[in-house]
Amino acid sequence: MGKVLMLHGINHNMFGKRNPKIYGSITLDEINESMFQLAKELRLELEVFQTNSEGEMIDRIHQGYFDKVNAVIINAGAWTHYSYGLRDALDILEVPFIEIHMSNIHARDEFRHHSVFAEIAQGQICGFGFDSYLLALRAAKTLMDEKNRKGELNTSI
């Protein structure tokens, strides 16, 4: 069983209240519950973390390194577009990480079109609303299965 770390960024605690035309009415708790259900089906251990503090997010990424998580999924919100500190922390990881967004960042404001993580992420999923999270969890499972077949997956957690 592999371990996936789901990182929710800035303002995500306000899902369900924040701009429902873009993010829908689903809450962060509902997203997490659906992810836990899918993780169970996929036989994955899932840990979730949300913060509005960039330093706390960096600390949690560092802890993920020491915890030897097998994959990371991150929806960093606005930090995606400018946080080189988060980018550097993610670059320390020796496991795949997947960048996700509920909205299609390429169809929104110009400043949202650029991700400072894109060059180092295994992949990016955006524009599928809440399903972006579930697609990312399935992608993480696929990546972990590939590493397992190659004998590269460390599941001694």
C-alpha positions as CSV (number, residue, x, y, z in Angstrom):
1,M,0.0,0.0,0.0
2,G,1.5,3.3,-1.1
3,K,1.1,6.7,0.7
4,V,-0.2,9.8,-1.0
5,L,0.0,13.2,0.4
6,M,-2.8,15.7,-0.7
7,L,-1.9,19.3,-0.2
8,H,-4.6,21.9,-0.3
9,G,-3.5,25.5,-0.6
10,I,-4.5,29.0,0.2
11,N,-8.2,29.8,0.5
12,H,-9.3,26.2,0.0
13,N,-10.9,26.1,3.4
14,M,-13.4,28.4,1.8
15,F,-14.6,26.0,-0.9
16,G,-18.4,26.0,-1.0
17,K,-18.4,29.7,-0.2
18,R,-15.8,31.1,-2.5
19,N,-16.8,32.0,-6.0
20,P,-19.3,29.1,-6.6
21,K,-19.5,29.9,-10.4
22,I,-15.8,28.8,-10.7
23,Y,-15.4,26.3,-7.8
24,G,-18.9,25.0,-7.3
25,S,-20.6,24.4,-4.0
26,I,-18.5,21.5,-2.8
27,T,-16.7,22.0,0.5
28,L,-13.1,20.9,1.3
29,D,-14.5,18.3,3.7
30,E,-16.6,16.8,0.9
31,I,-13.6,16.7,-1.4
32,N,-11.5,15.0,1.3
33,E,-14.2,12.5,2.0
34,S,-14.5,11.5,-1.6
35,M,-10.7,11.2,-1.9
36,F,-10.6,9.0,1.2
37,Q,-13.3,6.8,-0.3
38,L,-11.4,6.5,-3.6
39,A,-8.1,5.9,-1.8
40,K,-9.6,3.0,0.0
41,E,-10.9,1.5,-3.3
42,L,-7.4,2.0,-4.8
43,R,-5.7,0.5,-1.7
44,L,-3.8,3.7,-1.0
45,E,-3.1,5.5,2.3
46,L,-4.1,9.1,2.0
47,E,-3.1,12.0,4.2
48,V,-4.6,15.5,3.6
49,F,-3.3,18.9,4.7
50,Q,-4.6,22.4,4.2
51,T,-3.1,25.7,5.2
52,N,-3.2,29.4,4.3
53,S,0.4,29.8,5.4
54,E,3.1,29.4,2.8
55,G,5.7,28.5,5.4
56,E,3.5,25.8,6.9
57,M,3.0,24.3,3.4
58,I,6.7,24.2,2.8
59,D,7.2,22.6,6.2
60,R,4.6,19.9,5.3
61,I,6.3,19.2,2.0
62,H,9.6,18.8,3.8
63,Q,7.9,16.4,6.3
64,G,6.5,14.4,3.4
65,Y,10.1,13.9,2.2
66,F,11.1,12.5,5.6
67,D,7.8,10.5,5.9
68,K,8.8,8.9,2.5
69,V,5.4,9.4,0.9
70,N,5.1,7.8,-2.5
71,A,3.3,10.6,-4.3
72,V,2.1,14.1,-3.7
73,I,-0.9,15.9,-5.1
74,I,-1.0,19.6,-4.7
75,N,-3.6,22.3,-5.4
76,A,-1.6,25.3,-4.3
77,G,-4.2,27.9,-5.4
78,A,-2.7,31.3,-6.1
79,W,0.7,30.2,-4.9
80,T,0.9,28.2,-8.1
81,H,1.7,31.4,-10.0
82,Y,4.4,32.9,-8.0
83,S,5.8,30.8,-5.1
84,Y,9.3,29.8,-5.9
85,G,9.7,28.8,-2.3
86,L,7.0,26.1,-2.7
87,R,8.6,25.2,-6.1
88,D,11.9,24.6,-4.5
89,A,10.4,22.5,-1.7
90,L,8.5,20.4,-4.2
91,D,11.7,20.0,-6.2
92,I,13.3,18.3,-3.2
93,L,10.8,15.5,-3.4
94,E,12.1,12.2,-4.9
95,V,8.6,11.0,-5.8
96,P,6.1,12.1,-8.4
97,F,3.9,15.1,-7.7
98,I,0.8,16.1,-9.6
99,E,-0.4,19.7,-9.8
100,I,-4.1,20.1,-9.9
101,H,-6.7,22.9,-10.2
102,M,-10.5,22.7,-10.1
103,S,-10.8,25.5,-12.7
104,N,-9.0,25.6,-16.1
105,I,-6.3,28.1,-15.2
106,H,-5.4,28.5,-18.9
107,A,-8.9,29.9,-19.6
108,R,-8.9,32.5,-16.7
109,D,-7.0,35.7,-16.0
110,E,-3.6,36.0,-17.8
111,F,-1.6,35.8,-14.6
112,R,-3.1,32.3,-13.8
113,H,-1.8,30.8,-17.1
114,H,1.7,30.4,-15.7
115,S,2.6,27.7,-13.1
116,V,6.0,27.9,-11.5
117,F,5.6,24.1,-10.7
118,A,4.7,22.9,-14.2
119,E,8.3,22.2,-15.3
120,I,9.0,19.9,-12.4
121,A,5.6,18.3,-11.9
122,Q,4.9,14.8,-13.2
123,G,1.7,16.3,-14.7
124,Q,-1.0,18.9,-14.4
125,I,-4.8,18.3,-14.2
126,C,-7.0,21.3,-14.4
127,G,-10.5,22.3,-15.4
128,F,-12.5,19.3,-14.2
129,G,-13.9,20.8,-11.1
130,F,-14.0,18.4,-8.1
131,D,-13.1,15.5,-10.4
132,S,-9.6,17.0,-10.8
133,Y,-8.9,15.6,-7.4
134,L,-10.1,12.1,-8.2
135,L,-8.3,12.1,-11.5
136,A,-5.1,13.1,-9.8
137,L,-5.5,10.3,-7.2
138,R,-5.9,7.7,-10.0
139,A,-2.9,9.2,-11.8
140,A,-0.8,8.9,-8.6
141,K,-1.9,5.3,-8.3
142,T,-0.8,4.6,-11.9
143,L,2.6,6.3,-11.3
144,M,3.1,4.3,-8.1
145,D,2.2,1.0,-9.8
146,E,4.7,1.8,-12.6
147,K,7.4,2.4,-10.0
148,N,6.4,-0.8,-8.1
149,R,6.8,-2.8,-11.3
150,K,10.3,-1.4,-11.7
151,G,11.1,-2.1,-8.1
152,E,11.5,1.6,-7.3
153,L,8.5,2.0,-4.9
154,N,9.4,2.3,-1.2
155,T,6.3,1.2,0.7
156,S,8.0,0.7,4.0
157,I,5.9,3.4,5.7
